[in-house]
Amino acid sequence: MSIIDQCFDNNENFAFDLLKQPAVAFNDIYPLQLARKINCKSFLASKCVQKYLDHQWFGCINYKRTAINFRVFLCSLFFPLFPIFCIFLPYTQKL
């Protein structure tokens, strides 16, 4: 766990590549498969593995950005009020 965390601190992409490469010494088993097989919770809970799994799960979505949350809030607030605002538009009163 400490080795993968040190690699992660120095270079995230290199640490992710280490997780993706099969271990030749263990019959080409991937590190995550090996850790799951031997129930190594400390390795699976390391920040490198967690960030790698977040990236695998969420893909390119950056769910921690606050700007997206603010936009969702504004849309959820103003879209239901949109028909009410349309009443006050000048061209709707001429019809």
Buried (B, 14 or more C-beta within 10 A) or exposed (E): BEEBBEBBEEEBEEBBEBBEEEEEEEEEBBBBEBBBEEEBEEBBEBEBBEBBEEEEEEEEEEEEEEEEEEEEEEEEEEEEEEEEEEEEEEEEEEE
